[in-house]
Amino acid sequence: MEQYSFLRELADSWGLLVMFLIFLGVGIYVFRPGSRKIHDDAAQAPFRNDDKPADPMEDRT
């Protein structure tokens, strides 16, 4: 039980602090001023190859 108590105390104090700091770091990274171009490019990725709508009659022979 000694190891469980140590890990429980670690998770309650320092683990929570580390997870909160990681959360803040990710939030700052995502909302930094230069990231708009990257996010816009990622948002448009599914639509890059949609030049024209697919013709359902084209595949039938």
Buried (B, 14 or more C-beta within 10 A) or exposed (E): EEEEEEEEEEEEEEEEEEEEEEEEEEEEEEEEEEEEEEEEEEEEEEEEEEEEEEEEEEEEE
